[in-house]
Amino acid sequence: MRKSYSLFFAGIALVFVGCAGPEQKLGRGINNVMEFPRGGEIRRSMEQTAIFRSPNEGYTTGFIHGFNRSLARTFVGAYEIVTAPFPPYDPVVFPVDPVFPDSYKPNLRADSTYAVDTNLGFSGGDVAPNFPGSRFHIFDN
């Protein structure tokens, strides 16, 4: 039993070791599968529909359009996760980077991992980073 597990993991390691293509494809697939918790397609579609068509349509048509795009992105991500070890490694349908509404530009979280002022014992950061839509930062430059 132990030998079969070690052979299984050795086979997986041989597939992924030294290959940038499978790593990128697997990362892109995981990023796309996490679209529903992130909600970027829904927020962007609602914003774009409200701006370019009508504010009333933003809540209905924009939400449905964003939900459909999120669903498609999730299925494409699942496909990329399953087929990560096999070529081709190019993006399937959607662009590589996830979308955000135009009114929001993501940034690195200001915590002790990325902060340069950790010697002082404090740094800026999100007030509520785990809540979707929280965009208030303490030290916003």
LINVEN-V351854 format. One record per helix or strand of 3 or more residues. SS is the DSSP state (a for helix, b for strand). FROM is the first residue (numbers start at 1). TO is the last residue. If there is no record, write none. Layout:
BEGIN
ss->(SS SS)
from->(FROM FROM)
to->(TO TO)
END
This chain:
BEGIN
ss->(a a a a a a)
from->(2 20 35 40 55 118)
to->(16 33 38 52 82 120)
END
